[in-house]
Amino acid sequence: MEVNAQSLVRPLVEQLHAYAPGEQPKIKGLIKLNTNENPYPPERSVLRAIRKAADERLRLYPNPTAERLRIKLAKFHRCRPENIIVGNGSDELLALCVRVFVEPARATTPETPRSRSTVQYFEPSYSLYPVLADIHGAHKNAVPLGQDFDLPGVAALAQRWDFEAALTFVTTPNAPSGRAYSKQALHGLCREQRGVVVLDEAYVDFAEEHALNLSLRLPHVLVARTFSKAYCLCFLRVGYLVGNPVLISALHKIRDSYNVNGLGQVAAEATLERLAYYRRNFERIKKTRARLTKALTDLGFSALPSQTNFILAKPPKSGAKEWLEALRERKVLVRWFSYPTVKDYLRITIGTDAEVNTLIRAVKSVLRNLE
Ligand SMILES: *Cc1c(COP(=O)(O)O)cnc(C)c1O
């Protein structure tokens, strides 16, 4: 008798709602403002370093701990290489955190506090966190953000927050709201927390301040960074965590031996030699961001102030999903999320100035059609 393939898949996996990444369409002439990629290329010497490394050495395994990159990152952040783990994108590291710090609910006894198997995060924030919790069979504590996507006040927090949760993810600046939380507020939140806190700073290079120091001062705080967004290397998948060596070495224990590909390591190392180029890039994107925020506001959108490389904006006159489709017909792709807290908004990545001009023209054309 033939084996029924479906019966081999664990029910947990069968029922899982997988993470839905933004589309990577191949439509010619389409302007892609849907996945927060950097619109500008990596610096020339980074491309050169990658090309130079692509020779017969491809048959060799890469350095298993991304040692040279960790040494460079340690210099950059004024810490030690032992404070750093590099991952196949920061997404991999977020998943490793769940596996290291959170008990699967089924592995606990009735006496185990629920907090030991709880993954906690704000809503809305990065929609990967609940998926990671589900994959692991953990409990989720999704806590609504306050007014205008700010952190909830003390009273609201006291009601819903689990101060003992095994793992708490805080996206800062937040996605998809684009809003940053002050260092002081983050410090306050971390200080009250008994479990591990991951500050996911994927967009921090476009913000006014960062909270990396918290990961070097508090033993239970990790900061996640990535080369994807600000450093134009989505394609190569390199991210890292900074934090206490005890937590970092626990994460090292369970990762794949060669989790970071060699070309990614080379590219990230070369990137750290060219920070001036990237700082100019951030300034350019921030300038375009200000211009787009104003243009959208003038056209009747309610655009939230952003500290990231995208804007969350509520379009006028018609639903956000209809706008998504209308813009797509005009060859501009933005992102729309169906969940209740943000379903009335579009998330628009900051492109080049030319791309943003095309978007503004497309918006005007949609508006004329709605008149
Ligand atoms: C893009 C993103 C990541 C993942 O980055 P990679 O390093 O490409 O895996 C993590 N967190 C947030 C909030 C992001 O937006």
The ligand as a Gaussian input file, in Angstrom:
#p B3LYP/6-31G(d) Opt

LIG

0 1
 C       13.235000      42.971000       6.984000
 C       13.084000      42.737000       8.439000
 C       13.794000      41.736000       9.090000
 C       14.560000      40.686000       8.355000
 O       15.691000      41.048000       7.801000
 P       16.661000      39.984000       7.117000
 O       17.962000      40.299000       7.742000
 O       16.587000      40.256000       5.679000
 O       16.196000      38.597000       7.488000
 C       13.673000      41.626000      10.465000
 N       12.864000      42.430000      11.152000
 C       12.138000      43.379000      10.565000
 C       11.259000      44.237000      11.378000
 C       12.212000      43.555000       9.190000
 O       11.453000      44.460000       8.586000

